[in-house]
Amino acid sequence: MSIQALATAAELPLHYSLANKNGLRFLWQRRKHGHICYYRKPIFCNLKSNITATATNSSGSTDTTSSTSSSRGGKVLEIKEIKERCKRWLWKDQYSINYFVSCNSDSQSSPGPPLLLVHGFGASIPHWRRNIDTLAQNYTVYAIDLLGFGASDKPEGFTYTMEAWAQLILDFLDEVIQNPTVLVGNSVGSLACVIAAASESSQTLVRGLVLLNCSGGMNNKAIVDDWRIKLLLPLLWLIDFLLKQRAIASSIFERVKERDNLRNILLSVYGNKESVDEELVEIIRRPACDEGALDAFVSIVTGPPGPNPVTLMPRISIPVLVLWGDQDPFTPIDGPVGKYFFSLPSQLSNVRLRLLEGVGHCPHDDKPDLVHDNLLPWLAHLSAS
């Protein structure tokens, strides 16, 4: 098996929601101009879904939002500025965690709760560069690098789990923010926020929950109950075995984090291709060059998927806003995870969902104005209540 094929295979466990009950999608690879190109190729063809045709219901709990939106006036922060303003927090007296806080005079006097932004797989604090300044006009905004990502520690031999990240979030709320907080997460960061919010210790710590294309687990093992994923299980276990061979894992990782490959992966998951700039590529690439990044990658891809959001969401009674890009190939709205979250507003009165047209897996960076136009009114209502 070629390194290029292995690099593609290594991505498969991360694309944990590429399967759905009507069919199976995944990212296929081919050679083009000396690097890996990713594109979606249907395997089962009966993928027609009626989900995205849904309009606003009478309660307004589920809506489809187009990409026409107005700017909220915030600036895009430069990576250098974010890095210079970051702080350090020692978690469990052992692990150094990188975090960022931003507020102005208006947000300090605002009655609204603080916000904690939690990135997804492979990302870090600068992935919120298009959101922090806008949100900080009225709220104190924190952002954190999860252990194993960004500028936070990547400890040798650490076993990464969703539960560990959730506990990290809870401890950060308790020790650093020290006020009931709205958690805003993307992808696996969303799931970590769900796990944190569903815990008993969150009652005095979490005020609200915002989920941007929430994942179903830390990796593909989260949806093995789908029979189509069961067909791929031998391949997934082979990938696990290969990644545990350090020489092979290192070759795969080096290939995946090349700029051209990262750019193509990002282009495949963003609806707005103009948002995939060189800064974004660098946001993903640079931390992947740190010592310990390879071990984190292998541990996450080959580890247990963690708790399922299907069992967790009914435990959460605080207000929840779900924003979902309808062009997401990782967690498609017509996949099992997307369908579950789409059904929640009719089951749980505390959940509202907005489907974002033309938006991919990372709505906050893909089309930030569209996210702000949905998020800010929800936050204002939450503050008033």
ChimeraX attribute file (.defattr): number of C-alpha atoms within 10 A of each C-alpha:
attribute: neighborCount
match mode: 1-to-1
recipient: residues
	/A:1	5
	/A:2	8
	/A:3	16
	/A:4	20
	/A:5	15
	/A:6	22
	/A:7	23
	/A:8	21
	/A:9	20
	/A:10	24
	/A:11	21
	/A:12	22
	/A:13	24
	/A:14	22
	/A:15	20
	/A:16	24
	/A:17	32
	/A:18	26
	/A:19	27
	/A:20	24
	/A:21	14
	/A:22	15
	/A:23	17
	/A:24	20
	/A:25	21
	/A:26	20
	/A:27	20
	/A:28	17
	/A:29	19
	/A:30	14
	/A:31	11
	/A:32	9
	/A:33	7
	/A:34	9
	/A:35	17
	/A:36	23
	/A:37	22
	/A:38	22
	/A:39	17
	/A:40	13
	/A:41	13
	/A:42	14
	/A:43	11
	/A:44	13
	/A:45	11
	/A:46	11
	/A:47	16
	/A:48	9
	/A:49	11
	/A:50	8
	/A:51	15
	/A:52	15
	/A:53	7
	/A:54	11
	/A:55	13
	/A:56	13
	/A:57	10
	/A:58	7
	/A:59	10
	/A:60	12
	/A:61	18
	/A:62	23
	/A:63	19
	/A:64	19
	/A:65	22
	/A:66	12
	/A:67	15
	/A:68	9
	/A:69	15
	/A:70	10
	/A:71	12
	/A:72	17
	/A:73	10
	/A:74	15
	/A:75	13
	/A:76	13
	/A:77	16
	/A:78	12
	/A:79	16
	/A:80	9
	/A:81	11
	/A:82	18
	/A:83	15
	/A:84	9
	/A:85	11
	/A:86	16
	/A:87	13
	/A:88	14
	/A:89	16
	/A:90	13
	/A:91	14
	/A:92	9
	/A:93	7
	/A:94	10
	/A:95	15
	/A:96	18
	/A:97	23
	/A:98	23
	/A:99	25
	/A:100	21
	/A:101	19
	/A:102	19
	/A:103	19
	/A:104	15
	/A:105	12
	/A:106	13
	/A:107	19
	/A:108	16
	/A:109	12
	/A:110	15
	/A:111	13
	/A:112	21
	/A:113	22
	/A:114	26
	/A:115	28
	/A:116	27
	/A:117	26
	/A:118	28
	/A:119	28
	/A:120	25
	/A:121	18
	/A:122	19
	/A:123	22
	/A:124	25
	/A:125	27
	/A:126	27
	/A:127	24
	/A:128	20
	/A:129	20
	/A:130	20
	/A:131	23
	/A:132	28
	/A:133	21
	/A:134	21
	/A:135	22
	/A:136	22
	/A:137	20
	/A:138	23
	/A:139	25
	/A:140	25
	/A:141	26
	/A:142	23
	/A:143	25
	/A:144	27
	/A:145	22
	/A:146	29
	/A:147	22
	/A:148	29
	/A:149	27
	/A:150	27
	/A:151	22
	/A:152	21
	/A:153	21
	/A:154	24
	/A:155	18
	/A:156	13
	/A:157	10
	/A:158	13
	/A:159	14
	/A:160	23
	/A:161	18
	/A:162	23
	/A:163	16
	/A:164	17
	/A:165	21
	/A:166	23
	/A:167	17
	/A:168	20
	/A:169	23
	/A:170	22
	/A:171	19
	/A:172	20
	/A:173	20
	/A:174	17
	/A:175	11
	/A:176	11
	/A:177	18
	/A:178	13
	/A:179	16
	/A:180	19
	/A:181	23
	/A:182	26
	/A:183	29
	/A:184	25
	/A:185	25
	/A:186	27
	/A:187	24
	/A:188	26
	/A:189	29
	/A:190	28
	/A:191	31
	/A:192	35
	/A:193	30
	/A:194	27
	/A:195	28
	/A:196	28
	/A:197	28
	/A:198	22
	/A:199	15
	/A:200	10
	/A:201	14
	/A:202	20
	/A:203	15
	/A:204	13
	/A:205	21
	/A:206	26
	/A:207	22
	/A:208	22
	/A:209	23
	/A:210	28
	/A:211	25
	/A:212	26
	/A:213	32
	/A:214	29
	/A:215	30
	/A:216	27
	/A:217	26
	/A:218	29
	/A:219	23
	/A:220	25
	/A:221	24
	/A:222	22
	/A:223	22
	/A:224	15
	/A:225	9
	/A:226	14
	/A:227	13
	/A:228	17
	/A:229	22
	/A:230	14
	/A:231	11
	/A:232	12
	/A:233	15
	/A:234	11
	/A:235	15
	/A:236	21
	/A:237	14
	/A:238	13
	/A:239	21
	/A:240	20
	/A:241	13
	/A:242	18
	/A:243	25
	/A:244	16
	/A:245	11
	/A:246	13
	/A:247	11
	/A:248	15
	/A:249	24
	/A:250	16
	/A:251	15
	/A:252	24
	/A:253	23
	/A:254	14
	/A:255	20
	/A:256	24
	/A:257	19
	/A:258	15
	/A:259	17
	/A:260	16
	/A:261	18
	/A:262	21
	/A:263	20
	/A:264	17
	/A:265	19
	/A:266	22
	/A:267	20
	/A:268	22
	/A:269	22
	/A:270	24
	/A:271	23
	/A:272	17
	/A:273	14
	/A:274	10
	/A:275	16
	/A:276	19
	/A:277	12
	/A:278	10
	/A:279	14
	/A:280	19
	/A:281	20
	/A:282	17
	/A:283	18
	/A:284	23
	/A:285	20
	/A:286	13
	/A:287	20
	/A:288	24
	/A:289	13
	/A:290	15
	/A:291	13
	/A:292	18
	/A:293	21
	/A:294	22
	/A:295	22
	/A:296	22
	/A:297	22
	/A:298	22
	/A:299	20
	/A:300	21
	/A:301	23
	/A:302	24
	/A:303	17
	/A:304	18
	/A:305	21
	/A:306	19
	/A:307	19
	/A:308	18
	/A:309	22
	/A:310	13
	/A:311	10
	/A:312	16
	/A:313	18
	/A:314	12
	/A:315	14
	/A:316	22
	/A:317	16
	/A:318	16
	/A:319	19
	/A:320	26
	/A:321	22
	/A:322	25
	/A:323	29
	/A:324	31
	/A:325	31
	/A:326	26
	/A:327	21
	/A:328	24
	/A:329	23
	/A:330	24
	/A:331	28
	/A:332	23
	/A:333	25
	/A:334	25
	/A:335	22
	/A:336	20
	/A:337	26
	/A:338	23
	/A:339	16
	/A:340	15
	/A:341	22
	/A:342	24
	/A:343	14
	/A:344	20
	/A:345	20
	/A:346	14
	/A:347	9
	/A:348	15
	/A:349	13
	/A:350	16
	/A:351	24
	/A:352	23
	/A:353	24
	/A:354	23
	/A:355	23
	/A:356	23
	/A:357	19
	/A:358	18
	/A:359	27
	/A:360	29
	/A:361	28
	/A:362	24
	/A:363	27
	/A:364	23
	/A:365	21
	/A:366	23
	/A:367	24
	/A:368	21
	/A:369	23
	/A:370	23
	/A:371	24
	/A:372	21
	/A:373	16
	/A:374	18
	/A:375	18
	/A:376	15
	/A:377	11
	/A:378	17
	/A:379	23
	/A:380	14
	/A:381	10
	/A:382	16
	/A:383	13
	/A:384	9
	/A:385	7
